[in-house]
Amino acid sequence: MQQHSQNSSLPPGSAPAPRRAGWAAKRVIGALAALVVVVGLSSLASPGAHAADNPYERGPAPTTSSIEALRGSYSVSQTTVSSLAVTSFGGGTVYYPTSTADGTFGAVVVSPGYTGTQSSISWLGARLASQGFVVFTIDTLTTLDQPDSRGRQLLAALDYLTERSSVRTRVDSTRLAVMGHSMGGGGSLEAAKSRPSLQAAIPLTPWNLDKSWPEVRTPTLIFGADGDTIAPVSSHSEPFYGSLPSSTDRAYLELNGATHFTPNSSNTTIAKYSISWLKRFVDNDTRYEQFICPLPRPSTTIEEYRGNCPHTS
């Protein structure tokens, strides 16, 4: 009766305060537990869960076939940059993924070699862009420009691409790279030396009078050619690679049965490892680590491959 008397003094429909608090706490705990289960299940089930770990991933999971293909998963558009519209380099062609659904992309500028024009390296444009990059193949101010000048022009073209070009909103200005053939390859080393913030450099059968590059901190993949008589690997690509700091992610791929001008034509080995290097270091996409670590073994197209593995960048 006494307990009834105490309860009957509360407003109609009310429960004692301690009992209400306990009931509310149980509801909160139950709701949190349910939320944890739902989140956990959705994380396991969601195909975007891995991509969320790296917001720079672009495109489907790679396979050997996908990186050796003439085209990747992105449709590509292109636009011409007139030499009359720029002053610090010779104009060029920008290749870019047509879709904007994935947001911005990393970008790479490619320079031709001595006496060459952008047509000599144009095959890289759509091929790299279709894998999820904005690619700018440029002409230089003159076809006789030396590597130091080409290095400055590569950086000027990157600045144009990110600041003034019609595709600037498609480019992530923190994820940039340089490539180049011959003196353009030597120029890509010059650019990496001058701008350590670059995410990757890929010299293709490079030529440069400077043989030592201890200042470079950019992840660098150098392609040499076993039959190169213009920039022999013994006096160019090999000492360039050997002079890079061992703490820098670096690799040297010597093409088998190749010449100085092999990079001027569509080449599956150059494309495959360039894509893997750019994806790994420009996009931080470790899905591509499998193609460059463990180090590729000699084959009908690779004379030798050197590098540090695993990578640290």
Secondary structure, DSSP 8 states (H G I E B T S, - for coil): -HHHHHHTTS-TT---HHHHHHHHHHHHHHHHHHHHHHHHHHHHH-TTHHHHH-TT--SS---HHHHHSSS-SS-EEEEEE-GGG-SSS--EEEEEES--TT--EEEEEEE--TT--GGGGTHHHHHHHTTTEEEEEE--SSTT--HHHHHHHHHHHHHHHHHTSTTGGGEEEEEEEEEEETHHHHHHHHHHHH-TT-SEEEEES---S----TT--S-EEEEEETT-SSS-TTTTHHHHHHHS-TTS-EEEEEETT--TTGGGS--HHHHHHHHHHHHHHHS--GGGGGGTSS-----SSEEEEEE-SS---
